[in-house]
Amino acid sequence: MKFQRLALIGCGLMGGSFALALRQAGLVQHITGFSASEKTRQRALELGVIDQACSSVAEAVQGADLVLLAVPVGAMHSSFAALRDALSPNALLMDVGSTKCDVIAAAQAALGERLNCLVPAHPIAGKEVAGIEHAEGTLYQARRTILTPLPHNSIHQIKTASEVWTAIGSHVSHMTPEVHDATFAAVSHLPHLLAFAAVNALTAQPQGAAFLEMAGPGFRDFSRIAASDPSVWRDILSANRAEVLTQMAHFRAALDQFENTLKQGDTAALQQLIEQASDVRSAWTLQAGNACSKVSENP
C-alpha cells in the first residue's frame, strides 16, 4: 500500500501529524496542503510536513489518491463542497472529525456523486495545544481510530482505510455514526465541557485568582483539557448538542447524589460513591494499558 499523492486539507496538529506519520512510514510520495491561512501553509512547507502549499482546496485535491480533511467540524460542509469537483472518483477521502452524524450529513449535502469516496474517521488522539508546530509523526501510535463506514462504501475502501490507520500505529474499530456520537459525548465531549465550566466557576469567584495560585497537580491534571482550542470545541459541542445535553443530565444526577450525601452528613454513602468511581477508574486504567500494549506490539 502506497499513495502517490496525499492532499492535506487543514495543516494543523491532526492533519500535520497524519502527513508526517505517512511520510515516515514510506506510504506517500508527494504531499500537498491547504489551510485557510497562508502563514500556516507556508509554515507547514517550512517544517517539511507538506511538499507543496496550495492556494485552494481544489488545487490541493487535484490528482490526489488520498485526501484527509482535518478542519473543524463546522467547516466540513464548505470543505466538502470545495473539493467535490476536483476529487478523483477513485480517491479515498477521510476526515478526522470528533463528531460523525453532522459530518456525514454535510458530506451528503455537498459531495454529490463523490460521496462514495468518503470513509468517515475519528482518531482518538490529540493534545491540548493546536497548530502545525505541534504536529508529530507518532501522534497516532497506540491510539484508537474509529471508522464509521457508509452503506455504499466498498469492502476495498473500508479495508484500505483500516490499513492506513493501522500502518501508522492505530488500533481501528468500527461504529455506526449514532453510536459514535453517543459514546464520545460521554467520554470526551462532556469531560471537556466540565473542564471549561470548572475553570470558569473558579475564576468567577471574587477570590478565584488567589485560589488558582494555590492549585497543584490535581487541578493541573483535571483542567488540562480546558486549554483546548476554543473554536474547535465550540463546533464539537454544538454539532453533538443533543448527546451532550443527555450526558449533562446524567452528570447532574450524579452530582446531586454527592450533594445530598454532603448535606445529610452521610459519610458512609459518600465513601461508597467515591469507591465506586475509584474502582471503575482503576479497572479502566488497567484495561486501557493492556489495549495500548497490544497495539504497540502489533502496529
Solvent accessible surface area in square Angstrom, and as a share of the most:
residue,aa,sasa,rsa
1,M,101,0.45
2,K,111,0.47
3,F,16,0.07
4,Q,103,0.46
5,R,53,0.19
6,L,0,0.00
7,A,0,0.00
8,L,0,0.00
9,I,2,0.01
10,G,10,0.10
11,C,3,0.02
12,G,23,0.22
13,L,15,0.07
14,M,41,0.18
15,G,0,0.00
16,G,0,0.00
17,S,0,0.00
18,F,0,0.00
19,A,0,0.00
20,L,30,0.15
21,A,5,0.04
22,L,0,0.00
23,R,79,0.29
24,Q,123,0.55
25,A,50,0.39
26,G,42,0.40
27,L,22,0.11
28,V,12,0.07
29,Q,107,0.48
30,H,60,0.27
31,I,0,0.00
32,T,0,0.00
33,G,0,0.00
34,F,36,0.15
35,S,12,0.08
36,A,100,0.78
37,S,51,0.33
38,E,110,0.49
39,K,169,0.72
40,T,39,0.22
41,R,27,0.10
42,Q,74,0.33
43,R,89,0.32
44,A,0,0.00
45,L,66,0.33
46,E,124,0.56
47,L,75,0.37
48,G,35,0.33
49,V,3,0.01
50,I,4,0.02
51,D,60,0.31
52,Q,60,0.27
53,A,28,0.22
54,C,1,0.01
55,S,84,0.54
56,S,45,0.29
57,V,14,0.08
58,A,42,0.33
59,E,70,0.31
60,A,0,0.00
61,V,0,0.00
62,Q,112,0.50
63,G,54,0.52
64,A,1,0.01
65,D,45,0.23
66,L,0,0.00
67,V,0,0.00
68,L,0,0.00
69,L,0,0.00
70,A,17,0.13
71,V,27,0.16
72,P,52,0.33
73,V,13,0.08
74,G,59,0.57
75,A,35,0.27
76,M,1,0.01
77,H,93,0.41
78,S,72,0.46
79,S,11,0.07
80,F,0,0.00
81,A,40,0.31
82,A,47,0.36
83,L,0,0.00
84,R,89,0.33
85,D,125,0.65
86,A,14,0.11
87,L,3,0.02
88,S,38,0.24
89,P,80,0.50
90,N,139,0.71
91,A,3,0.02
92,L,11,0.06
93,L,0,0.00
94,M,0,0.00
95,D,0,0.00
96,V,13,0.08
97,G,4,0.04
98,S,24,0.15
99,T,0,0.00
100,K,0,0.00
101,C,49,0.29
102,D,41,0.21
103,V,0,0.00
104,I,13,0.07
105,A,54,0.42
106,A,16,0.12
107,A,0,0.00
108,Q,108,0.48
109,A,76,0.59
110,A,3,0.02
111,L,0,0.00
112,G,47,0.45
113,E,140,0.63
114,R,49,0.18
115,L,30,0.15
116,N,70,0.36
117,C,0,0.00
118,L,0,0.00
119,V,0,0.00
120,P,0,0.00
121,A,0,0.00
122,H,13,0.06
123,P,2,0.01
124,I,57,0.29
125,A,25,0.19
126,G,41,0.39
127,K,70,0.30
128,E,56,0.25
129,V,63,0.36
130,A,55,0.43
131,G,25,0.24
132,I,8,0.04
133,E,103,0.46
134,H,73,0.33
135,A,17,0.13
136,E,68,0.30
137,G,7,0.06
138,T,71,0.41
139,L,16,0.08
140,Y,0,0.00
141,Q,89,0.40
142,A,20,0.15
143,R,110,0.40
144,R,94,0.34
145,T,0,0.00
146,I,1,0.01
147,L,0,0.00
148,T,0,0.00
149,P,33,0.21
150,L,11,0.05
151,P,137,0.86
152,H,82,0.37
153,N,14,0.07
154,S,53,0.34
155,I,150,0.76
156,H,137,0.61
157,Q,34,0.15
158,I,37,0.19
159,K,116,0.49
160,T,20,0.12
161,A,0,0.00
162,S,24,0.15
163,E,63,0.28
164,V,0,0.00
165,W,0,0.00
166,T,54,0.32
167,A,47,0.36
168,I,8,0.04
169,G,4,0.04
170,S,4,0.02
171,H,82,0.37
172,V,30,0.17
173,S,26,0.17
174,H,98,0.44
175,M,55,0.25
176,T,72,0.42
177,P,24,0.15
178,E,109,0.49
179,V,80,0.46
180,H,0,0.00
181,D,7,0.04
182,A,37,0.29
183,T,46,0.27
184,F,14,0.06
185,A,0,0.00
186,A,37,0.29
187,V,97,0.56
188,S,26,0.17
189,H,0,0.00
190,L,16,0.08
191,P,45,0.28
192,H,24,0.11
193,L,38,0.19
194,L,42,0.21
195,A,1,0.01
196,F,46,0.19
197,A,49,0.38
198,A,34,0.26
199,V,39,0.23
200,N,97,0.50
201,A,60,0.46
202,L,29,0.14
203,T,71,0.41
204,A,87,0.67
205,Q,81,0.36
206,P,141,0.89
207,Q,113,0.50
208,G,0,0.00
209,A,77,0.60
210,A,55,0.42
211,F,91,0.38
212,L,74,0.37
213,E,135,0.61
214,M,157,0.70
215,A,45,0.35
216,G,36,0.35
217,P,88,0.55
218,G,55,0.53
219,F,60,0.25
220,R,151,0.55
221,D,94,0.48
222,F,110,0.46
223,S,17,0.11
224,R,124,0.45
225,I,33,0.17
226,A,26,0.20
227,A,71,0.55
228,S,10,0.06
229,D,46,0.24
230,P,110,0.69
231,S,46,0.30
232,V,48,0.27
233,W,25,0.09
234,R,147,0.54
235,D,19,0.10
236,I,6,0.03
237,L,34,0.17
238,S,59,0.38
239,A,41,0.31
240,N,8,0.04
241,R,150,0.55
242,A,76,0.59
243,E,55,0.24
244,V,5,0.03
245,L,98,0.49
246,T,63,0.37
247,Q,33,0.15
248,M,40,0.18
249,A,59,0.46
250,H,114,0.51
251,F,72,0.30
252,R,138,0.51
253,A,59,0.45
254,A,43,0.33
255,L,96,0.48
256,D,72,0.37
257,Q,97,0.43
258,F,67,0.28
259,E,77,0.35
260,N,73,0.37
261,T,14,0.08
262,L,117,0.58
263,K,151,0.64
264,Q,137,0.61
265,G,54,0.52
266,D,55,0.29
267,T,103,0.60
268,A,76,0.59
269,A,28,0.21
270,L,42,0.21
271,Q,107,0.47
272,Q,125,0.55
273,L,28,0.14
274,I,92,0.47
275,E,83,0.37
276,Q,115,0.51
277,A,60,0.47
278,S,57,0.37
279,D,96,0.50
280,V,100,0.57
281,R,143,0.52
282,S,69,0.45
283,A,62,0.48
284,W,144,0.50
285,T,66,0.38
286,L,123,0.61
287,Q,126,0.56
288,A,30,0.23
289,G,38,0.36
290,N,78,0.40
291,A,33,0.26
292,C,51,0.30
293,S,55,0.36
294,K,140,0.59
295,V,16,0.09
296,S,71,0.46
297,E,138,0.62
298,N,125,0.64
299,P,91,0.57
